[in-house]
Amino acid sequence: MKIITTHKSSDFDALASLVAATLIYPDAKPVLPGTVNANLKNFLAIHKDLFNLWEPNEVNLDTVDTLICVDTHSWSRLDQRLSVLSEKSDLEVIVWDHHEEGDIEARELHLAQIGSTATMLVQQIEKERKRITPIQATLFLIGIYEDTGHLTYPSTRPEDAYAAGFLLDRKADLNILGTFLQPAYGKKQKDILFNMIQEGERSEFNGFSLSVSRVELDGRVENLAMVMQMYRELMNVDVAIGIFRDVPKDNCMVIGRSGVDDINIGVLMRSLGGGGHPGAGSALVKGANPDALLETVLELLKGNQYSSVMLSDIMSYPVITVNANTPVGDVAMMLREIGCTGMPVVDDNENLVGVVSRRDFRKVKKSAQMQSPIKAIMSRTIITIDYDKSAFEAARLMIRHDIGRIPVMKEGKIIGIITRSDAMMYFYDLLPD
């Protein structure tokens, strides 16, 4: 028997992917985990009978020979009642997921860095020319819109927008979408958000604005993800982190939101045992001290993603410098021989005193000036950067000051240089292993 399943605490993308997979694998049973989020629960209260969904306890797991996982490929995120399948050596596994990390080994692995798993399956449905009903199209569109923030999250890709257009063409109903994507926002959520704004801490890290908040809860509260999204927007920060401690259960739910491509919340949360997307993610940490957990999160943020690669990893070194008293003509010859467009200028004690580039040679109007010391034409406005900063900070400096190279400093001494070429090699994923 084949079954299709998704992650527990299922959202609309999970259900949309589950139902879409039944069109691609019509002989498989869709098994919905026992826990779903509040919005999805409201939707299922009306529409459940349309999708012929099974519960985990209704399936004879001994007869399952094929497992199709959608919107996750981590055993820990499946319904606990399905965990016994991990022990079946002859189990055939197929995965459709837009999350990068997972521990389920699959014979057939479909992974894509796009905004929604539903998008991937809609693409396959279109490719196979499968017929979809208006209610299916509506569900698939809700899944895409929920996971992409109505196509506004940084993780959104052109494929998501194309899939949305395809579904609208298949009569997806925006009225239904609007009804069920309106999150439940009651007094509990309102009070939590108010307290978060009142007590939230705002700071800067690696050039990004950050706000963190710690909240103690007396039992389960729905839609904390929505509260966090509103918190980030109201605090007007790049990144927001909330640590919600459930006192009776002695666990902490860490929820993050990012509005910039540079900070991948999903990667951060995977470090804590959770998951998510570049713009949103969460992790449940049991028995953790909220203060210690916050410190861990901040350390992870400082080393997150691209920022974890410091300039010392990608800069050019050893750096070639030229003495301030070297004749202009000799420096021009050096640049031609080396094949570079500029270099730092130092004094007799190897202290940085300037930078010379090809554009500085435009100041030479007479041949006699070729015998002048390079300090006569060098740029004395020195923009430097510390070795432990990120490539993004270097790129910002290059853009702000319209310069092509920045000396990298450590304890007041130049130890390397980062150029536009170094930055491009890095940003376009050409950095060598």
C-alpha positions in Angstrom: 0.0 0.0 0.0 1.1 3.5 -0.8 0.5 6.4 1.6 1.1 10.1 1.3 1.8 12.2 4.5 3.1 15.5 5.6 4.4 17.2 8.7 2.5 17.5 12.0 1.1 20.9 13.0 0.1 20.9 9.3 -0.5 24.2 7.6 -2.2 25.0 4.2 0.9 24.2 2.2 1.1 20.8 3.9 -2.5 20.0 3.1 -2.3 21.5 -0.4 0.8 19.4 -1.1 -0.9 16.3 0.4 -4.0 16.7 -1.9 -2.0 17.6 -4.9 0.2 14.5 -4.5 -3.0 12.3 -4.7 -3.4 13.6 -8.3 0.1 12.5 -9.2 -0.2 9.2 -7.2 -3.9 8.3 -7.5 -3.4 4.9 -5.9 -2.0 6.3 -2.7 -3.9 7.1 0.5 -3.5 10.7 1.9 -2.8 10.5 5.6 -3.1 13.8 7.5 -1.3 14.1 10.9 -3.5 14.5 14.0 -2.4 18.1 14.7 -3.1 21.0 12.3 -3.0 24.7 12.8 -6.0 26.8 13.6 -6.7 28.2 10.1 -6.5 24.8 8.6 -8.8 23.3 11.2 -11.5 25.8 10.3 -11.0 25.0 6.6 -11.3 21.2 7.2 -14.4 21.7 9.3 -16.2 22.6 6.1 -14.2 20.9 3.3 -12.7 17.7 4.9 -15.1 15.3 3.1 -14.0 16.6 -0.3 -10.5 15.2 0.0 -11.0 11.6 1.4 -8.3 12.1 4.0 -7.2 9.3 6.3 -6.0 9.5 9.9 -2.7 7.6 11.0 -4.6 5.1 13.2 -6.8 4.1 10.2 -3.9 2.8 8.2 -2.4 -0.7 8.6 1.2 0.3 8.7 2.4 -3.4 8.2 1.0 -3.2 4.6 2.7 0.1 3.7 5.4 -0.5 1.1 5.7 3.1 -0.2 5.8 6.3 1.7 5.4 9.7 -0.1 6.4 12.6 2.1 5.4 16.1 1.1 6.5 19.5 2.6 9.0 17.7 4.9 11.6 14.9 4.8 12.4 14.6 8.5 11.2 11.7 10.5 10.8 13.9 13.6 8.2 16.1 11.8 5.9 13.2 10.9 3.0 12.1 13.1 4.5 9.9 15.8 2.2 7.0 14.9 4.0 6.8 11.5 7.5 6.7 13.1 7.6 2.9 13.0 7.9 3.1 9.2 11.5 4.3 9.6 12.4 0.8 10.8 11.1 -0.9 7.6 14.2 -1.8 5.5 12.2 -2.5 2.3 10.2 0.8 2.5 10.3 2.8 -0.7 10.3 6.5 -0.1 9.5 9.5 -2.4 9.9 13.1 -1.2 8.6 16.4 -2.5 9.8 19.3 -0.4 11.0 22.9 -0.5 13.0 22.6 2.7 16.7 21.9 2.3 17.4 19.7 5.3 16.0 16.3 6.2 17.0 12.9 7.4 14.6 10.7 5.4 16.5 8.8 2.8 14.5 8.6 -0.4 14.8 6.7 -3.6 13.1 9.6 -5.4 13.9 13.0 -4.1 12.3 16.2 -5.4 13.8 19.2 -3.7 13.6 22.9 -4.9 14.4 26.2 -3.3 11.1 27.9 -3.9 8.4 29.4 -1.8 6.0 26.5 -1.5 6.0 22.7 -1.9 2.5 23.1 -3.4 4.2 25.0 -6.3 6.4 22.0 -7.1 3.4 19.6 -7.2 1.3 22.1 -9.2 4.1 22.2 -11.8 4.0 18.4 -12.0 0.2 18.4 -12.3 0.4 20.9 -15.2 3.2 18.8 -16.8 1.1 15.7 -16.6 -2.0 17.6 -17.8 -4.0 16.4 -14.8 -7.5 17.9 -14.3 -8.1 19.8 -11.2 -11.3 21.1 -9.7 -12.0 24.7 -8.6 -11.9 23.7 -4.9 -8.6 21.9 -5.5 -7.2 24.9 -7.3 -8.3 27.1 -4.4 -6.7 24.9 -1.8 -3.4 24.8 -3.8 -3.5 28.6 -4.1 -4.1 29.0 -0.4 -1.1 26.8 0.3 1.2 28.9 -2.0 -0.1 32.2 -0.7 0.3 31.2 2.9 3.9 30.0 2.6 4.9 33.0 0.4 3.0 35.7 2.3 0.9 36.4 -0.8 4.0 36.2 -2.9 5.8 38.8 -0.8 8.3 36.8 1.2 12.0 36.8 0.1 11.8 33.1 -0.5 9.2 33.6 -3.2 10.4 32.6 -6.7 9.0 33.1 -10.2 7.7 29.5 -10.2 5.4 30.4 -7.3 3.9 33.3 -9.1 3.5 31.3 -12.3 1.7 28.5 -10.3 -0.6 31.0 -8.8 -1.6 32.3 -12.2 -2.1 28.8 -13.4 -4.4 28.1 -10.5 -6.4 31.3 -11.0 -6.9 30.2 -14.6 -8.3 26.9 -13.1 -11.0 28.9 -11.2 -9.3 29.2 -7.8 -11.6 31.3 -5.6 -10.0 34.3 -4.0 -13.0 34.9 -1.8 -12.5 31.5 -0.1 -8.8 32.2 0.1 -9.4 35.5 1.8 -11.7 33.9 4.3 -9.4 31.2 5.5 -6.1 33.1 5.3 -7.4 35.7 7.8 -5.6 34.4 11.0 -7.4 34.1 14.3 -6.4 37.3 16.2 -8.1 37.4 19.5 -7.5 38.9 22.9 -4.7 36.5 23.8 -2.7 37.3 20.6 -3.4 41.0 21.0 -2.1 41.0 24.6 1.0 39.1 23.7 1.8 41.4 20.8 1.3 44.5 23.0 3.6 43.1 25.7 6.2 42.1 23.0 6.2 45.7 21.6 6.4 47.2 25.1 9.3 45.0 26.2 11.1 44.2 22.9 14.8 44.8 22.7 16.2 46.4 19.6 19.8 46.1 18.5 22.1 45.8 15.5 24.2 42.9 14.3 26.3 42.5 11.1 24.6 45.6 9.7 21.1 44.3 10.2 18.4 45.5 12.7 17.1 43.0 15.1 14.4 42.9 17.7 14.0 40.0 20.3 11.3 39.3 22.8 10.8 36.8 25.5 7.2 35.8 26.6 5.9 33.5 29.2 2.7 31.6 28.3 0.3 29.8 30.5 -0.6 27.0 28.1 -0.9 26.7 24.3 -1.7 29.9 22.3 -2.6 29.6 18.6 -1.2 31.7 15.8 2.0 32.8 17.4 3.6 32.8 14.0 1.1 35.5 12.9 2.0 37.5 16.1 5.7 37.3 15.2 5.1 38.5 11.7 3.1 41.5 13.0 5.8 42.1 15.6 8.6 42.3 13.0 6.6 44.7 10.8 5.6 46.9 13.7 9.1 47.1 15.1 10.3 47.8 11.6 13.4 45.5 11.8 15.2 43.2 9.4 15.0 40.2 11.8 12.7 39.4 14.7 13.1 36.6 17.2 10.5 35.5 19.8 11.0 33.0 22.6 7.7 31.8 24.0 8.1 29.8 27.1 5.2 27.4 28.0 5.7 27.3 31.7 3.5 24.3 32.5 5.2 22.1 29.9 8.7 23.6 30.5 9.5 24.1 26.9 10.3 27.1 24.6 9.0 27.8 21.2 11.5 29.9 19.2 9.9 31.7 16.2 11.9 33.8 13.8 11.0 36.2 10.9 13.4 37.7 8.4 12.7 40.4 5.9 16.1 40.2 4.2 17.6 37.6 1.9 20.9 37.7 3.8 19.5 36.1 7.0 18.0 32.6 6.5 15.8 31.8 9.5 15.2 28.2 8.3 18.9 27.4 8.6 19.0 29.0 12.0 16.1 27.0 13.3 17.4 23.8 11.9 20.4 24.3 14.2 17.9 24.2 17.1 16.2 21.1 15.9 13.4 22.9 14.0 13.0 24.1 10.5 11.4 26.6 8.2 12.1 28.8 5.2 14.5 31.7 4.6 12.0 34.2 5.8 10.3 32.2 8.6 10.9 29.3 10.9 10.5 27.8 14.3 11.9 25.3 16.8 10.5 23.7 19.9 13.2 23.3 22.6 12.3 21.4 25.7 13.6 22.2 29.2 15.6 25.2 28.0 16.5 28.3 29.9 15.0 31.2 27.9 18.0 33.5 28.6 20.5 30.8 27.6 18.4 30.0 24.5 18.4 33.6 23.5 22.1 33.8 23.8 22.4 30.7 21.6 20.1 32.2 19.0 22.1 35.5 18.9 25.3 33.6 18.4 23.7 31.6 15.6 22.5 34.8 14.0 25.9 36.4 14.1 27.3 33.3 12.2 24.2 32.7 10.0 24.4 32.0 6.3 26.6 34.3 4.3 27.7 36.1 7.4 29.3 32.9 8.7 31.9 33.3 5.9 34.2 36.0 7.1 36.3 38.3 4.9 39.4 36.4 6.1 37.9 33.4 4.2 37.4 35.1 0.8 39.9 38.0 0.7 43.0 38.0 -1.5 46.3 37.5 0.4 49.1 37.9 0.8 48.3 41.4 -0.2 50.7 43.2 -2.5 51.4 46.8 -1.3 53.6 49.6 -2.6 55.6 52.1 -0.6 54.4 55.7 -0.7 57.7 56.9 -2.1 57.7 54.5 -5.1 57.7 56.5 -8.4 54.4 56.6 -10.2 55.9 55.1 -13.3 57.1 52.0 -11.4 53.7 51.5 -9.8 52.1 51.6 -13.2 54.5 49.0 -14.4 53.8 46.8 -11.3 50.0 47.0 -11.9 50.4 45.9 -15.6 52.7 43.0 -14.6 50.5 41.8 -11.8 47.3 42.3 -13.8 45.4 44.1 -11.1 43.7 47.5 -11.1 45.0 48.9 -7.8 46.8 48.3 -4.6 47.2 49.6 -1.0 50.0 52.2 -0.3 52.0 51.9 2.9 54.7 53.9 4.7 58.1 52.7 5.8 56.5 51.1 8.9 54.0 49.2 6.8 51.2 51.4 8.0 48.4 51.9 5.5 48.4 55.5 4.2 46.4 55.3 1.0 45.1 53.3 -2.0 46.0 53.7 -5.6 43.8 52.6 -8.5 43.8 53.0 -12.3 41.5 56.0 -12.1 44.2 57.8 -10.0 46.5 57.7 -12.9 44.2 60.0 -14.8 45.7 62.8 -12.6 49.0 62.4 -14.5 49.0 65.1 -17.1 52.8 65.3 -17.9 55.4 62.7 -18.4 57.5 64.3 -15.7 54.9 63.3 -13.1 55.8 59.6 -13.7 58.8 60.2 -11.6 56.8 61.7 -8.7 56.1 59.4 -5.6 52.9 57.5 -5.8 51.7 59.4 -2.7 51.3 62.4 -4.9 48.3 60.9 -6.8 47.0 58.2 -4.4 43.7 58.4 -2.7 44.1 59.4 0.9 40.5 58.7 1.8 41.0 55.2 3.2 38.1 52.9 3.6 39.0 49.7 5.5 37.2 46.8 7.0 38.0 44.4 9.8 38.8 40.8 9.0 35.9 39.4 11.0 33.2 41.3 9.1 31.0 39.7 6.5 31.1 39.9 2.7 27.8 41.8 2.8 29.3 44.6 4.8 32.2 44.8 2.4 29.8 45.0 -0.5 27.8 47.8 1.1 31.0 49.8 1.6 32.0 49.3 -2.1 28.6 50.5 -3.2 28.4 53.4 -0.8 31.9 54.8 -1.6 32.1 53.5 -5.3 35.4 51.7 -4.7 36.6 48.5 -6.2 38.9 47.2 -3.3 39.0 47.5 0.4 42.0 46.7 2.6 41.2 44.1 5.3 42.7 45.0 8.7 43.6 43.1 11.8 44.9 44.9 14.9 45.7 48.0 12.8 47.7 46.1 10.1 46.6 45.2 6.6 46.4 41.4 6.2 44.5 41.2 2.9 42.3 42.9 0.4 38.8 42.2 -0.8 38.0 43.3 -4.4 34.8 43.4 -6.5 36.0 40.1 -8.1 36.3 38.5 -4.6 32.8 39.6 -3.8 31.3 38.5 -7.1 32.9 35.1 -6.7 31.3 34.7 -3.4 27.8 36.2 -4.1 27.4 34.1 -7.3 28.3 30.9 -5.4 31.6 30.5 -7.0 33.5 30.3 -3.7 35.8 27.2 -3.8 35.2 24.5 -1.2 
